[in-house]
Amino acid sequence: MENNAWLVFFMLFVSLNFFIGVFNLLPLLPLDGGHIAIAWFERARSWLYARIGRTDPGRVDYLKLMPLTYAVILVGGVFTLLTVTADVVNPITLFSR
C-alpha cells in the first residue's frame, strides 16, 4: 500500500510538470510560446521581404500585441469561471440512483 502512494505522488508530480511545460508553449506573450511565435514571425517576414527586394521592417512591437493577449486571457478566465460555476451548481453524476 505504501509503494502505491509513492507511485500516485510521483505520477501526479509528472503530470503537473508536463501540464506546466505544455501550457508554457501557448503562443501568448508572457509565455515562452509567445516569444517563439514572434521570433518565427519575424524570421518569416524578414525572409519574405528579402525575397521581394524590400528592406527588413525590423522587430515586432510587443505593446501592439498585448491587447490580443489580454483578450485570450480574458476568454480563458471566463471559460474557467463558467466551468467551475456549472460544476458547483449542477455537478456531473456518473451513476444515477
HELIX and SHEET records of a PDB file:
HELIX    1   1 GLU A    2  ASN A   24  1                                  23    
HELIX    2   2 ASP A   32  ILE A   52  1                                  21    
HELIX    3   3 TYR A   62  VAL A   89  1                                  28    
END                                                                             
